[in-house]
Amino acid sequence: MKYSWQHPDWPNFIFDETLCKEALYQYALEAGRLSGGVSQLESALQYDAYIDLMVSEAINTSQIEGERLDREDVRSSIKNFLGLSNPPTRVTNPRAEGMAALMIDVRNGFAGELTKATLFHWHQLVLPQQENSLLPRNLKVGQWRDSEEPMQIVSGPIGYEKVHYEAPPAHQVDAEINQFLHWFNRSNPLKTEREIILTGPVRSAIAHLWFETIHPFDDGNGRVGRAIAEMALAQDLNRPPLLSLSTVIEKDKNAYYNGLNRASQFDLEISDWVTWFVNSVLLAQQEAAQKVDFVLKKAKFWEKHQNTELNERQKKVLNKLFKAGSDGFEGGLSAKKYIGITSSSKATATRDLSDLVEKGCLYRLEGGGRNARYGLALPN
């Protein structure tokens, strides 16, 4: 099988942007509307909105690769880097700290040029070296892969492997990356005289695909590649995007990987990939709007209940529910979950929950029968 990087016209991708014209229009509309809405929030709420989205991105870009990070570790690390924790919260997971640092670095440096040094730094954040590391000892961190063995993406049991993709050989990586970086920086919309004009989401789609096609690292390519995609979106908006692309991708990883595989085939035709990616960016923007709305409703909730008499158990549970985000607890809050959070008796949990419903903090979800479930009673 031959791949796109082996085509004589590589990397002159072919695509029809008109196929995603409506999605591009809706994305621009939603991005502008959300930015305007957030700018009207007080600074503390703006920080909450940005932090929630960064946490979601860090968690999900790692989960796409099968790595689970603790949400509170990531949140604490991000707040530490932003100077919002005094004193800083101690975080013992280097992976969580590394991903948090990556989120901050992408957002702080989006306007500048993308360089090899940037890519090496991001790779080191994604795969931090540590004692007792589970990383293979021969894994190259902060440098290109150099193995003479083919870099292949395979699936299936040993002896029955299926090769989905084979990347350019290691000796070509540096030249391929040079070409990619040249294109990326020449197409930066923040440059006064950019040489290549593309809409933000389309440029982001191409950048991500191109980088993943080169696959320059032994591991961590996906996380670095999605950071590049976000940088492209930020340059288009001239501000960090208010969305989490990886949250959408993680929900349908098969479509993501199948799209990458098809787009890396020999013919350089990537219209399907560009359309899928742009639609994913739009969906991420729409989901972000819901998260920002949740942050605003959280502020209104506590404003409404600032004089509501709540015991420490109730406050702890309500804060836990808000930390779970706009999706809340799966299946809602139950007496059993309440007991698990507060270490209270069943009688106390039942009494506390009834009190929270009476005070307008919670509402009872439909169904559930004897095993009542509850959700946050958020103001409009």
C-alpha positions in Angstrom: 0.0 0.0 0.0 1.2 3.5 -0.8 0.6 6.6 1.3 0.1 10.3 0.7 3.7 11.2 1.6 4.9 8.9 -1.2 2.8 10.8 -3.9 4.9 12.8 -6.3 2.7 15.9 -5.6 3.0 15.5 -1.8 2.0 17.6 0.2 -0.4 19.4 -2.3 -3.6 18.2 -0.7 -6.8 18.3 -2.7 -10.1 19.3 -1.1 -13.4 21.0 -1.7 -14.1 23.6 0.9 -17.6 24.3 -0.3 -18.6 21.0 1.3 -18.3 22.6 4.7 -19.2 26.1 3.8 -22.3 26.1 6.1 -20.4 24.7 9.1 -17.6 27.3 8.6 -20.2 30.1 8.7 -21.9 28.7 11.8 -18.6 28.3 13.5 -17.6 31.9 12.9 -21.0 33.0 14.1 -20.9 30.9 17.3 -17.3 31.8 18.1 -18.1 35.6 17.8 -21.2 35.2 19.9 -19.5 33.2 22.6 -16.5 35.6 22.8 -18.9 38.5 23.2 -20.8 36.8 25.9 -17.7 35.8 27.9 -16.2 39.3 27.7 -19.3 40.6 29.6 -18.6 38.2 32.5 -16.6 39.3 35.5 -12.9 38.3 35.4 -13.3 35.5 38.0 -16.1 33.8 35.9 -14.0 34.3 32.7 -11.2 32.4 34.4 -13.6 29.6 35.5 -14.8 29.3 31.9 -11.3 29.1 30.4 -10.1 26.7 33.1 -13.1 24.3 32.6 -12.3 24.1 28.9 -8.6 23.6 29.4 -9.3 20.8 31.9 -11.6 19.1 29.5 -9.0 19.4 26.7 -6.2 18.0 28.8 -8.3 15.1 30.1 -9.7 14.2 26.7 -6.6 14.6 24.6 -5.0 12.1 27.0 -7.9 9.8 27.1 -7.9 9.5 23.3 -4.5 7.8 23.7 -5.8 5.6 26.5 -4.3 7.6 29.4 -6.6 8.7 32.2 -5.7 11.8 34.2 -7.4 12.9 37.5 -9.5 15.9 36.8 -8.6 17.6 40.1 -4.9 17.1 39.5 -5.2 18.8 36.1 -7.4 21.6 37.5 -5.0 22.3 40.4 -2.0 22.3 38.0 -3.6 24.8 35.7 -4.5 27.0 38.6 -1.0 26.8 39.9 0.5 27.8 36.5 -1.9 30.7 36.4 -1.0 31.8 39.9 -4.6 31.3 41.1 -3.7 29.0 44.0 -2.1 30.6 47.1 -0.3 28.6 48.3 0.1 26.4 45.2 -1.7 23.0 45.4 0.7 20.0 45.5 0.2 17.7 42.5 2.1 14.4 42.5 1.3 13.3 38.9 3.9 14.6 36.4 1.6 13.7 33.5 -1.2 15.9 34.9 1.3 18.7 35.4 2.7 18.3 31.9 -0.6 18.4 30.2 -1.6 21.4 32.2 1.6 23.1 31.2 0.9 22.3 27.6 -2.6 23.8 27.7 -1.1 27.1 29.2 1.8 27.1 26.7 -0.4 26.7 23.6 -2.7 29.5 24.7 0.1 31.9 25.8 2.2 31.5 22.7 -0.4 31.0 19.9 0.6 34.2 18.1 4.2 33.3 17.5 5.9 31.0 15.0 5.7 27.3 15.4 9.3 25.9 15.6 11.1 22.7 16.2 12.0 23.9 19.6 8.3 24.4 20.4 7.5 20.9 19.2 10.3 19.4 21.3 9.2 21.3 24.3 5.6 20.2 23.9 6.7 16.6 23.5 8.6 16.8 26.8 5.5 18.1 28.5 3.4 15.3 27.1 5.9 12.6 28.1 7.6 13.9 31.2 10.7 12.0 32.4 10.4 10.7 35.9 11.8 8.1 38.2 10.1 4.7 37.9 8.7 5.8 34.5 6.7 3.3 32.6 8.0 4.8 29.3 10.3 2.4 27.4 13.9 3.3 28.0 14.7 3.6 24.3 11.9 6.1 23.8 13.1 9.4 22.4 11.6 12.4 24.3 12.0 15.9 23.0 13.6 14.7 19.7 12.6 13.0 16.5 12.3 9.2 16.2 15.5 7.7 14.8 14.8 4.0 14.6 15.5 2.2 11.3 12.4 0.1 11.9 9.3 1.3 10.1 6.9 3.5 12.2 3.6 1.7 11.7 0.1 2.0 13.1 -1.2 -1.5 13.6 -4.0 -3.4 15.2 -4.9 -7.0 15.9 -3.2 -9.9 17.8 0.4 -10.9 17.2 0.8 -12.8 14.0 -2.4 -11.3 12.6 -1.6 -7.6 12.7 -3.2 -5.3 10.3 -1.1 -2.3 9.2 -3.3 0.8 8.9 -0.5 3.2 8.1 3.3 3.5 7.7 4.9 6.9 8.3 7.9 8.3 6.4 11.3 6.7 7.4 13.1 8.4 10.3 15.8 9.8 8.1 13.2 11.9 6.3 11.5 13.3 9.4 13.5 16.5 9.8 13.1 17.5 6.2 9.4 16.7 6.3 9.0 18.8 9.5 10.9 21.7 7.9 8.4 21.7 5.0 5.4 21.5 7.3 6.7 24.4 9.6 7.4 26.5 6.6 3.8 26.1 5.3 2.3 26.6 8.8 4.1 29.8 9.5 3.5 31.2 5.9 -0.2 30.6 6.4 -0.4 32.2 9.8 -3.4 34.7 9.5 -1.7 37.0 12.1 1.1 37.8 9.6 0.5 41.0 7.8 1.6 39.4 4.5 0.7 35.8 4.7 1.4 33.8 1.6 -1.3 31.2 1.9 -4.9 32.1 2.8 -7.1 29.4 4.4 -10.1 29.6 6.8 -9.1 28.8 10.4 -10.8 25.4 10.8 -9.7 24.2 7.4 -6.1 25.2 8.1 -6.4 23.5 11.5 -7.6 20.3 9.8 -4.7 20.3 7.3 -2.1 21.1 9.9 -3.3 18.2 12.2 -3.4 15.7 9.3 0.0 16.8 7.9 1.7 16.5 11.3 0.1 13.1 12.0 1.1 11.9 8.6 4.8 12.7 9.3 4.4 11.1 12.8 7.8 12.5 13.9 7.9 11.2 17.5 8.1 7.7 18.9 5.0 8.5 21.0 2.8 11.5 21.8 2.1 12.5 18.2 -1.6 12.7 18.7 -1.4 15.0 21.8 1.1 17.3 20.1 -0.8 17.3 16.9 -4.0 18.3 18.6 -2.1 21.2 20.2 -1.1 22.3 16.8 -4.7 22.2 15.6 -5.7 24.4 18.5 -2.9 26.8 17.8 -4.2 27.2 14.3 -7.7 28.0 15.5 -6.3 30.5 18.0 -4.3 32.3 15.2 -7.5 32.5 13.2 -9.4 34.2 16.0 -6.4 36.1 17.4 -7.2 34.7 20.8 -7.3 31.3 22.5 -10.4 29.4 21.2 -13.2 28.9 23.7 -13.7 25.2 23.0 -12.3 21.7 23.6 -11.8 19.9 20.3 -10.5 16.7 22.0 -13.8 16.4 24.0 -15.7 15.9 20.7 -13.0 13.7 19.2 -12.9 11.4 22.2 -16.6 10.7 21.9 -16.1 9.2 18.4 -12.5 8.0 18.3 -13.2 5.5 15.6 -14.4 8.2 13.2 -11.3 10.3 14.0 -8.8 7.5 13.4 -10.7 6.2 10.3 -10.7 9.7 8.9 -6.9 10.1 9.5 -6.3 6.7 7.9 -8.3 7.5 4.8 -6.8 10.9 4.4 -3.3 9.5 4.6 -3.8 7.3 1.5 -2.0 7.9 -1.8 -4.3 10.1 -3.7 -4.0 13.3 -1.5 -7.8 13.8 -1.7 -8.9 15.0 1.8 -12.3 16.5 1.4 -14.0 14.0 3.7 -11.4 14.6 6.4 -11.7 18.4 6.2 -15.5 18.3 6.3 -15.4 15.9 9.3 -12.9 18.0 11.1 -14.7 21.3 10.5 -18.0 19.8 11.7 -16.1 18.6 14.8 -14.8 22.1 15.5 -18.3 23.5 15.1 -19.7 20.9 17.5 -16.9 21.7 20.0 -17.8 25.4 19.8 -21.4 24.6 20.5 -20.6 22.4 23.5 -18.3 25.1 24.8 -21.2 27.5 24.7 -23.1 25.1 27.0 -20.1 24.9 29.4 -19.8 28.7 29.6 -23.5 28.9 30.2 -23.1 26.5 33.0 -20.4 28.7 34.6 -22.8 31.6 34.5 -25.6 29.6 36.0 -23.3 28.4 38.8 -22.5 32.0 39.7 -26.3 32.9 39.7 -27.0 29.8 41.8 -24.6 30.9 44.6 -25.9 34.4 44.3 -29.4 33.2 44.8 -28.4 30.9 47.7 -25.9 33.2 49.4 -28.3 33.4 52.4 -29.6 29.9 52.3 -28.7 28.0 55.4 -26.7 24.9 54.4 -24.7 22.4 56.5 -21.2 21.5 55.6 -22.3 18.1 54.1 -24.7 19.9 51.8 -22.1 22.5 50.7 -19.6 19.7 50.0 -22.0 17.8 47.8 -23.2 20.9 45.9 -19.5 21.8 45.2 -18.9 18.3 44.1 -21.8 18.5 41.7 -20.6 21.8 40.2 -17.1 20.3 39.8 -18.5 17.5 37.8 -19.4 20.1 35.2 -22.4 20.7 33.0 -22.9 17.0 32.5 -23.2 16.4 36.2 -23.1 13.0 37.9 -24.0 10.2 35.5 -27.5 9.1 36.4 -27.9 12.0 38.8 -27.2 12.3 42.5 -28.5 9.5 44.7 -28.6 8.9 48.4 -25.8 6.3 48.0 -23.6 8.8 46.3 -24.4 11.4 48.9 -23.3 8.9 51.6 -20.1 8.1 49.7 -19.2 11.8 49.5 -20.1 12.8 53.1 -19.7 9.5 55.0 -23.1 10.2 56.6 -25.8 7.7 57.5 -28.6 6.8 55.2 -31.1 8.6 57.4 -29.0 11.8 57.4 -28.4 11.6 53.6 -32.2 11.3 53.0 -32.9 14.2 55.3 -30.2 16.4 53.8 -31.4 15.6 50.2 -35.1 16.4 51.1 -33.9 19.7 52.6 -31.9 20.6 49.5 -35.0 20.0 47.3 -37.2 22.1 49.7 -34.7 25.0 49.5 -34.6 24.9 45.7 -30.9 23.7 45.4 -31.8 20.3 43.9 -34.8 18.9 42.0 -35.9 15.3 41.8 -35.3 13.6 38.4 -38.1 11.8 36.7 -38.2 8.0 37.2 -35.9 6.2 39.6 -38.8 4.8 41.7 -37.7 4.2 45.3 -34.1 5.1 44.3 -34.6 8.8 43.9 -32.1 10.7 41.8 -31.4 14.5 41.9 -30.0 17.2 39.7 -28.9 20.8 40.4 -31.7 23.3 40.3 -30.0 25.9 38.1 -31.5 29.3 37.6 -32.3 30.4 34.0 
